[in-house]
Amino acid sequence: MVISKYLADAEEEKAALKQWEAANKGKAPEEQEPAPMSVMRHYLPERYADAKTSGLSAEVKKGKNVIDFAMKVE
């Protein structure tokens, strides 16, 4: 059933968020582990959670790349 699948996914995302928060508690932002996508969905505006709707793109070249995106809160 679609509803039960959605609820199971939501519970998995909550568990992933708690696990990530616990692993990074007390760490400075630059010391934190990258958040998995399931956690990032909680912090990003919805349009940025999907590459098809984000409107963001960048060219990545060999070597060090620093890419800053101006993201708008809607």
DOLOTOR-903371 format. One record per residue (C-alpha): x, y, z; residue in one letter. Coordinates in pm, whole numbers, plus 50000, padded with zeros to 5 digits. Each point is the difference from the previous one (the first is absolute). Example, Ala and Ser with C-alpha at 12.3 -4.5 7.8 and 13.67 -1.06 7.14 Angstrom:
# DOLOTOR-903371
512304955050780A 501375034449934S 
This chain:
# DOLOTOR-903371
500005000050000M 501355034449907V 499165016150336I 501844973750203S 503045003549768K 499975037750053Y 499814995850378L 502854974949996A 502135024249794D 499185028550242A 501064978650297E 503264990849825E 500685036749932E 499335009250363K 502394972650113A 502675012049754A 499615035750125L 500364989350365K 503044978849918Q 501665028549809W 499245025250277E 501434976650266A 503164993449798A 500625037349954N 498915013150341K 502455025850131G 502085000749682K 500775032349818A 498305001349658P 503294994049818E 500574968450208E 496564985049940Q 499454970249777E 498075008049681P 496304994250046A 498354972849792P 497435012049744M 497144987650216S 501145024250270V 500685028849760M 496414999049875R 498975013350342H 502165031049962Y 499725008749632L 497085017749838P 498084973849803E 501065012549655R 503704993550082Y 499424964050107A 499644989249636D 502615007049731A 497215003749742K 498355029350183T 502955016350176S 501155021649711G 503564995650129L 502924988049792S 503775003050007A 503004989449801E 502404978450199V 503584999249878K 502964978750098K 501585012550322G 498505019950284K 496525013849936N 498145024850218V 496475005949885I 497635023050188D 496345000449908F 497665028850084A 496934981750126M 496735018550046K 497614992450283V 496465000449871E 
